[in-house]
């Protein structure tokens, strides 16, 4: 996969469990680094 310019993703979620699941999915697919 070609690496491009870094982007910021704003995650807005009213359910803490859903937010954690989303972050876990992003991390497992190498789409998050912080």
N, CA and C of each residue as an Amber inpcrd file, in Angstrom:
protein
   102
   0.8410000  -1.1770000   0.0000000   0.0000000   0.0000000   0.0000000
   0.8850000   1.2380000   0.0000000   0.5670000   2.1590000  -0.8550000
   1.3160000   3.4020000  -0.9640000   0.9690000   4.3260000   0.1970000
   2.0070000   4.8480000   0.8480000   1.7770000   5.7540000   1.9710000
   1.6610000   7.1740000   1.4500000   0.6710000   7.8770000   1.9650000
   0.4650000   9.2600000   1.5760000   0.6670000  10.1910000   2.7440000
   0.1450000  11.3630000   2.5890000   0.2360000  12.3950000   3.6150000
  -0.6280000  12.0020000   4.8140000  -0.1180000  12.1650000   6.0440000
  -0.9160000  11.8440000   7.2380000  -2.1680000  12.7150000   7.3240000
  -3.2220000  12.1460000   7.8500000  -4.4710000  12.8840000   8.0490000
  -4.9180000  12.7260000   9.4960000  -5.7200000  13.6500000   9.9470000
  -6.3290000  13.5680000  11.2730000  -7.7480000  13.0610000  11.1250000
  -8.1510000  12.1830000  12.0220000  -9.5130000  11.6580000  12.0340000
 -10.1660000  12.1070000  13.3300000 -11.2850000  12.7950000  13.2150000
 -12.0420000  13.2200000  14.3880000 -13.1200000  12.1730000  14.6420000
 -13.0220000  11.5040000  15.7750000 -13.9910000  10.4770000  16.1460000
 -14.9220000  11.0510000  17.2030000 -16.2020000  11.1220000  16.8770000
 -17.2110000  11.6090000  17.8180000 -18.1830000  10.4660000  18.0590000
 -18.2530000  10.0190000  19.2960000 -19.1040000   8.8770000  19.6460000
 -19.6730000   9.1070000  21.0330000 -20.9570000   8.8560000  21.1890000
 -21.5940000   9.0660000  22.4930000 -21.5360000   7.8280000  23.3840000
 -21.0280000   6.7430000  22.8500000 -20.9190000   5.5080000  23.6160000
 -19.4420000   5.1400000  23.7290000 -18.9180000   5.1230000  24.9440000
 -17.4910000   4.8580000  25.1560000 -17.0730000   3.4950000  24.6100000
 -17.9340000   2.4970000  24.7220000 -17.6150000   1.1620000  24.1950000
 -17.4840000   1.1860000  22.6780000 -18.3670000   1.9120000  22.0020000
 -18.3040000   2.0140000  20.5410000 -17.0270000   2.7350000  20.1140000
 -16.6610000   3.7750000  20.8570000 -15.4310000   4.5040000  20.5450000
 -14.2250000   3.5770000  20.6660000 -14.1710000   2.7830000  21.7160000
 -13.0490000   1.8610000  21.9070000 -13.0080000   0.8090000  20.8020000
 -14.1610000   0.2900000  20.4010000 -14.2010000  -0.6840000  19.3020000
 -13.6950000  -0.0670000  18.0010000 -14.0830000   1.1710000  17.7480000
 -13.6380000   1.8630000  16.5370000 -12.1320000   2.0720000  16.5600000
 -11.6030000   2.5350000  17.6920000 -10.1580000   2.7360000  17.8110000
  -9.4050000   1.4180000  17.6580000  -9.9350000   0.3610000  18.2300000
  -9.3020000  -0.9600000  18.1110000  -9.2630000  -1.4010000  16.6420000
 -10.3450000  -1.1720000  15.9170000 -10.3910000  -1.5350000  14.4990000
  -9.3900000  -0.7070000  13.6910000  -9.2860000   0.5770000  13.9960000
  -8.3170000   1.4260000  13.2960000  -6.8930000   0.9600000  13.5700000
  -6.5990000   0.6520000  14.8210000  -5.2530000   0.1770000  15.1770000
  -4.9370000  -1.1550000  14.5010000  -5.8790000  -2.0680000  14.5040000
  -5.6190000  -3.3990000  13.9400000  -5.3990000  -3.3490000  12.4320000
  -5.8670000  -2.2790000  11.8000000  -5.6640000  -2.1060000  10.3620000
  -4.5830000  -1.0760000  10.0540000  -3.7720000  -0.7670000  11.0780000
  -2.6500000   0.1750000  10.9370000  -3.0840000   1.5350000  10.4040000
  -4.2400000   1.9900000  10.8470000  -4.7420000   3.2950000  10.4260000
  -4.6580000   4.3330000  11.5340000  -3.9890000   3.9980000  12.6170000
  -3.8460000   4.9310000  13.7340000  -2.4700000   4.7300000  14.3500000
  -1.8660000   5.8070000  14.7740000  -0.5430000   5.6710000  15.3850000
  -0.4040000   6.4540000  16.6780000  -1.5050000   6.9070000  17.2450000
  -1.4330000   7.5800000  18.5500000  -2.5950000   7.2120000  19.4160000
